[in-house]
Amino acid sequence: MAEPLTTDAPDAASDTPPASPAPAPAPIRAAGADTGADIGADPAAAVAGAAAAPAARSAAGAGADELPGMPMPYAVYAAIRERAGEETAPQVDRLLRHSLVLVPADEADGDADADAGGAPPAGSGTAPTAGRLGGLPALPAGTEWPEFGGRPMQFLAQLDCAGLAASFRATGPGGDWPLPDHGLLLFFHDEWLSDFSGRGCRVLHVPAGSALRPAPEQDRCRPAVPAVPVRAHWELSAPSYQDRELENLFPDDFMIALDLAADFRDHLPRPAVRVLGWCDTDTGRPADHRPLLQIENAALDVDWGECVNVSFWITGEDLAGGRFDRARHGFEIA
């Protein structure tokens, strides 16, 4: 049975979660970026911080108490309060992030798991596609195919920004969507995984409607990754014990963060492909970066050897500024 979504505790006389939850005020976020970092730890501080940062206040709207709360399965809500206590629990709540899960278009009908904080794609099979994994990229004329180490990079995904934005608004709880709502995001990476500094990738934001471009001549002996059209739906994303934002809330007892991370794993899914949110894997976290896109190798017809997933990372500042060319590469070896 699906767990109800809530941000409030059940009435003392009933085991049923309230029909009209009263969410804790959400923090004001800078420039529409859902970075998990708030301006102020309580409503008063958030408003004070907004007064000191007009750009952040303008991007977020009016007061913090007017922003929508983040819905969550009641089991997650209860676990946070049991582990963290009533005083720290709201700070854990504020770490939860929006994300979009990408699934093959032919599997999208009704696949979103409401039990895990997601919502079925609006219109099911009629929902707009959010792009595709693999295939050939729509590179504008004059744009060079990205290379690394003298080799053309492997093309992994072309995401339709308008489709992502529409899916977020149709299936999500509201709030600002931090990615552009126009154009395409193209994701390339060094499939040789030859660099551990995070430089082996390239993300391009390009206009929609460009012609498809095959890989450079010297790379055509290797076929492109087979194309998989995808649809998107909103899903809640929570941090791991490896994320310092959660760990730092419990400086005297790391086991609380460890237990909370286990609760999140029990009640929230780990999809094969996620846009934004938190990292679902044991990939090393680049300092001050957050995931932009995560792809498990099972989602694609690829051979990465012992690599089980790749990820693209971006700072909150670069995300807000649309500087996707500064994204970093991550991967996990089994």
C-alpha positions in Angstrom: 0.0 0.0 0.0 1.3 3.4 -0.9 2.5 5.5 2.0 0.8 9.0 2.2 3.0 12.0 1.5 3.1 14.4 4.5 5.3 17.0 6.2 3.4 16.9 9.5 2.9 14.4 12.3 -0.4 12.5 12.7 -3.0 13.6 15.2 -2.5 12.1 18.7 -5.9 10.5 18.6 -5.4 8.9 15.2 -2.8 6.8 13.4 -3.8 8.4 10.1 -1.6 11.2 8.8 -3.4 14.5 8.6 -5.3 15.3 5.4 -4.1 18.9 5.4 -0.4 18.9 6.5 1.2 22.0 7.8 4.7 22.0 6.3 7.6 23.5 8.0 8.7 26.8 6.3 11.1 26.1 3.5 14.3 28.1 3.2 14.8 30.8 0.6 17.2 29.5 -2.0 19.6 31.6 -4.1 18.8 32.3 -7.7 16.3 29.4 -8.0 19.1 26.8 -7.5 17.9 23.9 -5.4 21.3 23.5 -3.7 20.2 22.3 -0.3 21.9 25.3 1.3 19.5 27.7 3.0 19.7 31.4 3.9 18.9 31.2 7.6 17.9 28.2 9.6 14.5 29.5 10.6 11.9 31.7 9.0 13.1 34.9 10.7 16.7 34.3 9.7 15.6 33.4 6.2 13.8 36.7 5.8 16.7 38.6 7.4 19.1 36.8 5.0 16.8 37.7 2.1 16.9 41.4 3.1 20.7 41.2 2.9 20.5 39.4 -0.5 17.9 41.0 -2.8 18.8 38.7 -5.7 18.1 35.6 -3.7 14.8 37.0 -2.4 13.7 38.0 -5.9 14.4 34.6 -7.2 12.6 32.8 -4.4 9.5 35.0 -4.3 8.1 36.5 -1.2 8.7 35.3 2.3 10.0 31.8 3.2 6.7 30.9 4.8 5.0 31.3 1.3 7.2 28.6 -0.3 5.7 25.1 -0.8 6.8 22.4 1.7 8.6 19.3 0.4 6.2 16.3 0.5 7.7 13.0 1.8 6.5 9.5 2.7 5.3 9.5 6.3 7.9 6.8 7.1 10.6 9.2 6.1 9.1 12.0 8.1 8.8 9.8 11.2 12.3 8.3 10.8 13.8 11.8 10.7 12.1 12.8 13.9 13.0 9.6 15.7 16.6 9.7 14.8 17.3 13.5 14.8 14.9 14.7 17.5 12.4 17.5 17.1 15.0 20.3 17.3 17.2 19.0 14.5 14.6 17.3 12.4 13.5 20.5 10.5 17.2 21.0 9.4 17.2 17.5 8.0 13.9 18.2 6.2 15.5 21.2 4.5 18.2 19.0 3.1 15.7 17.0 1.0 15.9 18.0 -2.7 13.8 17.9 -5.9 14.9 15.5 -8.6 13.6 14.0 -11.8 13.9 10.3 -12.5 14.3 9.4 -16.2 12.7 6.1 -17.4 12.4 4.7 -20.9 9.4 6.2 -22.6 7.8 2.9 -23.4 8.0 2.0 -19.6 6.8 5.3 -18.3 3.1 4.7 -17.9 2.3 4.6 -14.2 5.8 3.7 -13.2 6.4 6.5 -10.7 6.4 5.1 -7.2 4.0 7.2 -5.0 5.1 5.0 -2.1 8.5 6.6 -2.4 7.6 10.2 -2.7 7.1 10.3 -6.5 4.1 11.0 -8.6 2.9 9.3 -11.8 3.8 11.2 -14.9 1.0 13.5 -15.9 -0.9 12.2 -18.8 1.1 8.9 -18.6 2.2 8.0 -22.2 1.0 11.4 -23.4 3.5 13.3 -21.2 6.2 15.1 -23.2 9.4 13.2 -23.7 12.4 14.6 -21.8 15.0 13.7 -24.4 16.9 10.5 -24.8 19.9 8.5 -23.6 22.5 7.7 -26.3 21.9 8.2 -30.0 23.5 11.1 -31.8 23.7 14.7 -30.4 22.1 17.7 -32.0 25.3 19.8 -32.2 25.0 23.3 -33.6 27.0 24.1 -36.7 30.5 25.2 -35.8 30.5 23.4 -32.4 33.3 21.0 -32.2 32.7 17.4 -30.9 34.2 17.4 -27.4 37.4 15.5 -26.9 39.5 14.4 -24.0 43.1 13.2 -24.2 43.0 13.5 -28.0 40.0 11.2 -28.3 36.4 12.1 -29.1 34.2 11.7 -26.0 31.4 9.2 -25.8 27.9 10.8 -26.1 25.6 9.7 -23.3 22.4 11.9 -23.2 20.5 14.6 -24.8 17.9 16.2 -22.4 15.1 18.4 -23.6 15.1 21.3 -21.1 11.5 22.2 -22.0 10.4 18.6 -21.5 12.2 18.4 -18.1 10.6 21.7 -16.9 7.1 20.5 -18.1 7.5 17.2 -16.3 8.7 18.9 -13.1 5.7 21.2 -13.1 3.2 18.4 -14.0 4.4 15.8 -11.5 6.2 17.8 -8.7 5.0 19.6 -5.6 5.8 23.1 -6.9 8.8 25.4 -6.4 11.5 26.7 -8.7 13.0 24.4 -11.3 16.8 25.3 -11.5 17.6 24.1 -15.0 16.8 26.2 -18.1 13.4 25.7 -19.6 14.6 25.9 -23.2 17.2 24.3 -25.4 19.0 21.0 -25.0 21.6 19.7 -22.5 24.2 17.4 -24.1 26.3 15.1 -21.9 29.7 13.7 -23.1 32.3 11.8 -21.1 35.6 10.1 -21.4 34.6 6.4 -21.6 38.2 5.4 -21.0 37.9 6.8 -17.5 41.5 8.0 -17.8 41.2 11.0 -15.5 40.5 11.0 -11.8 40.4 14.8 -11.4 36.9 15.2 -12.8 37.9 16.8 -16.1 36.8 13.9 -18.4 33.4 15.2 -19.3 31.6 18.0 -21.2 28.1 19.4 -20.8 26.8 21.7 -23.5 23.6 23.8 -23.4 22.6 24.3 -27.0 19.5 25.6 -28.9 16.9 23.1 -29.8 16.5 22.2 -33.5 20.1 21.7 -34.4 21.0 18.9 -36.9 22.2 15.5 -35.6 25.9 15.1 -35.7 27.8 11.8 -36.0 31.0 11.3 -34.1 34.2 12.4 -35.8 35.7 10.2 -38.5 38.3 8.5 -36.3 35.6 7.4 -33.9 33.0 6.0 -36.3 34.4 2.5 -36.0 32.7 2.4 -32.6 28.9 2.6 -32.9 27.0 5.2 -31.0 25.3 4.2 -27.7 21.8 2.9 -28.8 19.2 5.6 -28.4 16.6 5.3 -25.6 13.8 8.0 -25.5 13.0 8.9 -21.9 10.2 10.5 -19.9 10.6 12.2 -16.5 8.8 12.4 -13.3 9.5 14.1 -10.0 10.9 12.2 -7.0 12.2 13.1 -3.6 15.9 12.8 -3.1 17.7 12.5 0.3 21.4 12.7 1.3 23.7 9.8 2.2 25.9 9.6 5.3 28.7 10.4 2.8 27.3 13.9 2.3 28.8 16.4 4.7 25.6 18.4 4.8 23.9 15.5 6.7 27.0 14.5 8.6 27.6 18.0 9.9 24.2 18.1 11.6 25.4 15.4 14.0 29.0 16.3 15.0 28.9 14.3 18.2 27.2 11.1 16.8 28.0 10.1 13.3 25.8 7.0 13.7 22.7 9.2 13.5 23.6 10.2 10.0 24.4 6.6 9.2 21.1 5.4 10.5 19.2 8.1 8.7 20.9 7.3 5.4 19.8 3.7 5.9 16.2 4.9 6.5 16.3 6.9 3.3 17.5 3.9 1.4 14.7 1.8 2.8 11.9 4.3 1.9 13.2 6.1 -1.2 14.2 4.4 -4.5 17.5 4.4 -6.2 16.7 5.0 -9.9 19.0 4.1 -12.7 19.0 7.7 -14.1 18.4 10.8 -12.0 18.6 14.5 -12.8 19.7 16.7 -9.8 18.9 15.5 -6.3 21.6 13.8 -4.2 24.2 11.2 -5.2 22.7 7.7 -5.1 26.1 5.9 -5.2 29.5 5.6 -3.5 31.1 7.9 -6.0 33.5 10.4 -4.5 31.8 13.8 -3.9 33.7 16.8 -5.5 33.8 19.5 -2.8 31.0 22.1 -3.1 29.4 20.2 -6.1 26.1 18.5 -6.5 24.9 15.9 -9.0 23.6 17.2 -12.3 23.0 13.8 -13.9 23.7 10.2 -12.7 23.5 7.2 -15.0 23.9 3.5 -14.1 25.5 1.4 -16.7 22.4 -0.9 -16.7 20.4 2.0 -18.2 22.5 1.9 -21.4 23.9 -0.7 -23.8 27.5 0.1 -22.9 30.7 -1.6 -21.8 32.5 0.4 -19.2 34.4 -2.6 -17.8 34.2 -2.5 -14.0 32.6 1.0 -13.9 29.0 0.7 -12.7 27.9 4.3 -13.0 29.0 7.7 -14.2 27.9 11.1 -13.0 28.1 14.8 -13.8 28.6 17.3 -11.0 28.1 21.1 -10.8 28.4 23.8 -8.1 25.3 25.5 -7.0 26.7 28.8 -8.3 27.4 27.4 -11.7 24.0 25.7 -11.8 22.3 29.1 -11.0 24.4 30.8 -13.6 23.9 28.2 -16.4 27.6 27.5 -16.6 27.3 23.8 -17.6 30.6 23.8 -19.3 32.2 23.8 -15.9 30.6 20.4 -14.9 32.9 17.7 -13.5 33.0 14.0 -14.1 32.5 11.2 -11.6 32.4 7.4 -11.8 32.2 4.4 -9.5 34.3 1.2 -10.0 32.7 -1.9 -8.6 
